[in-house]
């Protein structure tokens, strides 16, 4: 029978997991820390590990790193009560099979354990890498952002091409930088090129370089961005705006790893890793798609989809706190009314818009606490616009405009829709809403919704 080692220093949690996992048909062993876990694994017979990150006698991440060398095919599922981008990226980069947050959804945990042990024979040992303390400036602890952290970790542990998609302002360049900063190429250059910002006549020269006299104004030989990014990462932003003819040249670089400068017959080998991003439709067969199908598949060996801010509203308070902490000037906070207004806003400009709203408010206000009036409300969508785009009929024109009642009505409508879509499954509804299950239960009780199935 399959044996799972459960490593957690909280006895109540550890014992509960032992009972639950046994009840699902597994054999179990338990360890309260790194030392005991090493001993249990040395005994042999362990088919999978459920490993907490924070342990009293050491770090679960350090043990994971050891296991990737000593037991490369042993699947390890990391567990934590804290949603943390750095730890998630590091865990996935070190080769964790999955990264789960507490409290566990038992059905998901059991399904993950079954997938982990069934895939163990095919598991490969990734190269152990050390995470950088810098470079990851994305913020969020929602389920959707946890998926992004995991994707960044997987991308950082490989050298394949990555395509990042998402609306403008969602942080695509930050994801690209995080991949670079956590990869084995972090000591090399990170070169970013915004295709949409370049005149179409200069894109080819900018990317591939040119020889003296190759065209009018080419007074000297010039290296392109592919050469400048040698040994590092070349980030091609807004790749969907690339001219079809240059898409063919880029495809050749991805397939063969070679290119020529404009006006030259000399073949140059590219050693840059390509990470691309776009806010345009690019999926093959999608109306308005701008990328060649073969180029899409070459770029999207790993595909990371960034969610818009409206789909991860639970991250807004964390983003606000982070932005206010790093803005110049005196330390600021936001009032309860201002936070409610931000939570209700549609944010068509996504995270970038939130940052600009806070920057403007910090400059214009002399108070240490930013209030609703400091957010420049005329520049923000009305509540009717928000409810029309996110939850039709949550608020009617005849309803009053009390912000708290309107926000509660919107929250209730969204929760009811999520529960209906999830067929009553609370864990799935919480995932759809981008919040933790405990937060969902608390919000349901606050709104007078039954928490019973």
C-alpha positions in Angstrom: 0.0 0.0 0.0 1.2 3.6 -0.8 2.8 5.3 2.2 2.7 9.0 2.8 5.0 10.8 5.2 3.3 13.8 6.9 5.7 16.4 8.3 4.1 19.1 10.5 5.2 20.4 13.9 1.6 21.1 15.0 0.4 17.9 16.6 -3.3 18.6 16.2 -2.9 19.2 12.5 -0.5 16.3 12.1 -2.8 13.8 13.8 -5.8 15.1 11.8 -4.0 14.6 8.6 -2.9 11.1 9.6 -6.6 10.2 10.2 -7.9 11.8 7.0 -5.2 10.4 4.7 -5.5 6.9 6.2 -9.3 7.2 5.7 -8.6 7.8 2.0 -6.7 4.5 1.7 -3.1 5.4 2.3 -0.6 4.1 4.8 0.9 7.0 6.8 3.9 7.9 8.9 4.3 11.2 10.8 7.3 13.4 11.7 7.2 16.6 13.7 10.3 18.2 12.1 13.2 18.0 9.7 15.3 15.6 11.8 12.5 13.0 12.2 11.6 13.4 8.5 15.1 12.6 7.4 15.1 9.5 9.7 11.7 8.3 8.3 12.9 8.7 4.7 16.2 6.9 5.4 14.2 3.9 6.7 12.7 3.6 3.2 9.2 2.7 2.0 8.0 6.3 1.7 6.1 6.9 -1.5 5.3 10.6 -1.1 5.8 13.4 1.4 3.4 16.1 2.6 5.9 18.7 4.0 5.1 21.9 5.9 7.4 24.8 5.1 7.8 26.3 8.6 9.1 23.7 11.1 10.5 24.3 14.6 13.8 22.6 13.9 14.4 23.8 10.3 13.0 24.8 7.0 10.8 22.6 4.8 12.4 24.2 1.7 15.8 23.2 2.8 14.7 19.6 3.3 13.0 19.7 -0.1 16.3 20.8 -1.6 18.1 17.9 0.0 15.5 15.4 -1.2 15.8 16.6 -4.8 19.4 15.4 -4.6 19.2 12.3 -2.4 15.7 11.1 -3.5 15.0 12.9 -6.9 12.0 10.7 -7.8 10.2 11.1 -4.4 7.2 13.4 -4.9 6.9 16.2 -2.3 3.8 18.3 -1.7 4.6 21.5 0.2 2.1 22.8 2.7 1.8 26.2 4.4 -0.6 28.4 6.3 0.9 31.4 4.6 0.4 32.5 1.0 3.9 33.8 0.1 5.2 34.5 -3.4 8.9 33.9 -2.7 8.3 30.6 -0.9 5.9 29.4 -3.6 8.3 30.2 -6.4 11.2 28.6 -4.6 9.2 25.4 -3.8 8.2 24.9 -7.4 11.6 25.8 -8.7 13.1 23.2 -6.4 10.8 20.6 -7.8 7.8 20.4 -5.4 5.0 18.4 -7.0 2.4 20.8 -5.7 2.1 23.7 -3.2 -1.1 23.7 -1.1 -2.3 26.2 1.5 -4.0 25.5 4.8 -6.7 24.8 5.7 -6.7 21.9 3.3 -9.6 20.9 1.1 -9.5 17.2 1.8 -10.8 16.1 -1.5 -8.2 18.2 -3.3 -5.4 17.0 -1.0 -6.2 13.3 -1.6 -6.5 13.8 -5.3 -3.1 15.6 -5.3 -1.5 12.8 -3.3 -2.8 10.2 -5.8 -1.5 12.2 -8.7 1.9 12.6 -7.0 2.5 9.0 -6.2 1.3 7.8 -9.6 3.7 10.2 -11.4 6.7 9.4 -9.2 8.5 7.0 -11.5 8.7 9.7 -14.2 9.8 12.4 -11.9 13.1 14.1 -12.8 15.6 15.9 -10.5 15.7 19.6 -11.2 18.9 21.6 -10.7 18.9 23.0 -7.1 18.9 26.8 -7.4 19.0 29.5 -4.9 16.2 32.1 -4.9 17.1 35.7 -5.2 15.8 38.0 -2.4 15.1 40.6 -5.1 13.1 40.9 -8.3 9.7 39.6 -7.2 7.6 42.6 -6.8 4.2 41.1 -7.6 1.9 40.9 -4.6 -1.0 38.7 -3.8 -2.2 35.7 -1.8 -5.4 34.8 -3.7 -5.7 31.3 -5.3 -5.2 32.8 -8.8 -2.0 34.4 -7.8 -0.8 31.3 -6.0 -1.1 29.6 -9.4 1.0 32.4 -10.9 3.7 32.0 -8.3 3.9 28.2 -9.0 4.1 28.9 -12.7 7.0 31.3 -12.2 8.8 28.7 -10.1 8.4 26.1 -12.8 9.5 28.5 -15.5 12.6 29.6 -13.5 13.8 26.0 -13.2 13.9 25.5 -16.9 15.2 27.4 -20.0 12.3 27.0 -22.3 10.4 29.9 -23.9 7.6 31.5 -21.9 4.5 33.4 -23.1 2.8 35.7 -20.6 -0.7 36.9 -21.5 -3.1 39.2 -19.7 -4.7 42.6 -19.8 -2.7 45.8 -19.8 -1.5 46.7 -16.4 -1.6 43.2 -14.8 2.2 43.0 -14.3 3.5 40.9 -17.2 7.0 42.5 -17.1 7.2 41.9 -13.4 6.5 38.2 -14.0 9.2 38.1 -16.7 11.7 39.7 -14.3 10.7 37.3 -11.6 11.4 34.4 -13.9 14.8 35.8 -14.8 15.8 36.7 -11.2 15.0 33.2 -10.0 16.7 31.4 -12.8 20.2 30.2 -13.4 20.6 33.2 -15.7 20.0 35.8 -13.0 23.7 37.0 -13.3 23.1 37.7 -17.0 21.4 40.7 -18.5 17.6 41.2 -18.6 16.8 43.1 -21.7 13.2 44.3 -22.2 11.9 45.5 -25.6 8.4 46.9 -26.1 7.5 46.0 -29.7 4.4 48.3 -29.7 6.5 51.3 -28.7 9.0 51.0 -31.6 8.4 52.3 -35.2 7.7 49.4 -37.4 10.7 50.3 -39.6 13.1 50.0 -36.7 11.9 46.8 -35.0 14.1 44.4 -37.1 17.3 46.5 -36.5 16.4 46.9 -32.8 16.1 43.1 -32.4 18.8 41.7 -34.7 21.2 44.7 -35.1 22.5 46.1 -38.4 25.7 46.6 -40.4 27.1 50.0 -41.4 25.3 51.2 -44.5 22.5 48.6 -44.2 19.9 51.4 -44.6 19.8 55.2 -44.6 21.1 56.5 -41.3 23.0 53.3 -40.4 26.3 55.1 -39.9 28.0 52.2 -37.9 27.5 48.6 -37.0 25.1 48.1 -34.2 24.4 45.1 -32.0 20.7 44.2 -31.6 18.9 43.1 -28.5 19.4 39.4 -29.1 23.2 39.9 -28.9 22.8 42.3 -25.9 20.8 39.6 -24.0 23.4 36.8 -24.6 23.5 34.6 -21.6 20.5 36.3 -20.1 16.8 36.9 -20.8 15.2 38.8 -23.7 11.8 40.0 -22.8 9.6 40.8 -25.9 6.7 42.8 -24.6 3.5 43.2 -26.8 4.7 40.4 -29.1 1.3 40.4 -30.7 2.2 43.7 -32.4 5.2 42.1 -34.2 5.0 42.4 -38.0 4.2 39.0 -39.7 7.4 39.0 -41.7 9.5 39.5 -38.5 7.4 36.7 -36.8 9.0 34.4 -39.4 12.5 35.6 -38.4 11.7 35.2 -34.7 10.4 31.7 -35.3 13.8 30.8 -36.9 15.6 32.1 -33.9 13.5 29.9 -31.6 13.8 26.9 -33.8 17.5 27.1 -34.8 19.0 29.6 -32.4 20.5 31.7 -35.1 20.0 35.0 -36.9 21.7 37.6 -39.1 22.1 41.4 -38.6 20.3 43.6 -41.1 22.6 43.9 -44.1 24.9 41.0 -43.2 25.3 37.4 -44.3 27.1 36.4 -41.1 25.1 33.9 -39.0 25.1 34.6 -35.3 24.1 32.2 -32.6 21.7 33.4 -30.0 22.1 32.4 -26.4 19.3 34.5 -25.0 16.3 33.0 -23.4 13.0 34.3 -24.8 10.2 35.4 -22.6 7.3 37.2 -24.5 4.1 38.9 -23.4 1.0 40.3 -25.0 -2.3 41.8 -24.1 -3.7 40.9 -27.5 -5.6 37.7 -28.4 -3.0 35.2 -29.5 -4.5 31.7 -28.9 -4.8 29.9 -32.3 -8.2 30.1 -33.9 -9.2 33.0 -31.6 -10.9 35.9 -33.4 -8.4 38.7 -33.8 -5.4 36.5 -33.0 -2.2 38.2 -34.2 0.5 35.5 -33.8 1.3 32.8 -36.3 0.1 29.5 -34.9 3.6 27.9 -35.2 5.2 30.9 -33.4 2.6 30.7 -30.7 3.4 27.1 -29.9 7.2 27.9 -30.0 6.8 30.8 -27.6 4.2 29.2 -25.3 6.2 26.1 -24.2 5.1 27.5 -20.8 2.1 29.8 -20.9 1.3 32.0 -17.9 -2.1 33.8 -17.9 -2.2 36.8 -15.5 -5.7 37.5 -14.0 -7.1 41.0 -14.1 -7.4 42.7 -10.8 -11.2 42.5 -10.8 -10.8 38.7 -10.6 -8.6 38.8 -7.5 -10.2 41.5 -5.4 -9.0 39.8 -2.2 -5.5 41.0 -3.1 -6.4 44.7 -3.2 -5.8 45.3 0.6 -2.4 43.6 0.3 -1.5 45.6 -2.8 -2.6 48.8 -1.2 -0.4 48.2 1.8 2.6 47.2 -0.4 2.3 50.3 -2.6 1.8 52.7 0.3 4.9 51.2 2.0 7.1 51.9 -1.0 5.7 55.2 -2.2 8.1 58.2 -1.4 7.1 60.6 1.4 5.5 60.0 4.8 4.0 56.6 5.6 0.3 56.5 4.7 -2.7 54.4 5.4 -6.2 54.2 4.0 -9.5 54.7 5.8 -12.2 52.0 5.9 -14.4 54.0 3.5 -11.5 54.4 1.1 -10.7 50.7 1.1 -14.4 49.9 0.5 -14.4 52.2 -2.5 -11.2 50.6 -3.9 -12.7 47.1 -3.4 -15.8 48.1 -5.3 -13.9 49.7 -8.2 -13.7 47.8 -11.5 -10.1 48.7 -12.2 -10.0 48.5 -16.0 -6.4 49.5 -15.8 -5.7 46.7 -13.3 -2.7 46.9 -10.9 -1.1 49.8 -12.7 -4.3 51.9 -12.2 -4.4 51.1 -8.5 -0.8 52.2 -8.1 -1.6 55.5 -10.0 -4.7 56.1 -7.9 -2.6 55.8 -4.7 0.3 57.8 -6.0 -2.1 60.7 -6.9 -3.9 60.5 -3.6 -0.6 60.5 -1.7 0.6 63.6 -3.5 -2.7 65.5 -3.2 -3.4 64.6 0.4 -1.7 66.1 3.5 -3.3 63.6 5.8 -1.6 60.4 7.1 -4.8 58.5 6.4 -6.1 58.6 2.8 -9.9 58.9 2.7 -12.5 58.2 0.0 -12.4 61.8 -1.2 -8.6 61.6 -1.8 -9.1 58.9 -4.4 -10.2 61.3 -7.1 -13.7 59.7 -7.4 -14.6 61.5 -10.7 -11.9 59.5 -12.4 -13.3 56.2 -11.1 -16.2 54.3 -12.6 -19.6 54.6 -10.9 -21.1 51.9 -8.8 -23.7 51.2 -11.6 -20.9 50.7 -14.1 -19.2 48.3 -11.7 -22.3 46.2 -11.1 -23.2 46.2 -14.8 -19.8 44.7 -15.7 -19.4 42.3 -12.8 -22.7 41.4 -11.4 -25.7 42.5 -13.5 -28.8 43.3 -11.5 -26.9 43.3 -8.2 -27.9 47.0 -7.8 -30.8 48.5 -9.6 -31.2 52.2 -10.6 -34.0 52.4 -7.9 -31.7 51.3 -5.1 -30.2 53.8 -2.8 -26.5 54.8 -3.1 -25.3 54.0 0.4 -21.8 52.6 -0.3 -21.9 49.9 2.5 -25.3 48.5 1.4 -24.3 48.6 -2.2 -21.0 46.8 -1.6 -22.8 44.2 0.6 -25.4 43.6 -2.2 -22.6 43.2 -4.8 -20.7 40.8 -2.5 -23.8 38.7 -1.8 -24.6 38.5 -5.5 -21.0 37.4 -6.4 -20.9 34.8 -3.6 -24.3 33.3 -4.6 -23.2 33.1 -8.2 -19.9 31.4 -7.3 -21.8 28.9 -5.1 -24.2 28.1 -7.9 -21.4 27.6 -10.4 -19.6 25.4 -7.9 -22.7 23.3 -7.2 -22.5 24.2 -3.6 -18.8 23.2 -3.1 -17.5 25.9 -0.7 -13.8 25.2 -1.6 -14.5 25.6 -5.3 -16.6 28.7 -4.8 -13.7 30.3 -2.7 -11.3 29.4 -5.6 -13.6 31.1 -8.1 -13.8 34.2 -5.9 -10.1 34.3 -5.4 -10.3 34.1 -1.6 -9.6 31.5 1.1 -12.3 29.2 2.3 -12.2 30.7 5.9 -12.7 34.1 4.4 -15.6 32.9 2.4 -17.3 31.4 5.5 -16.7 34.6 7.4 -18.2 36.7 4.6 -21.2 34.4 4.2 -21.9 34.7 8.0 -21.5 38.5 7.7 -24.0 38.7 4.9 -26.5 36.3 6.5 -25.9 33.5 4.0 -26.1 29.9 5.3 -22.7 28.1 5.6 -24.4 24.7 5.6 -24.3 22.6 2.5 
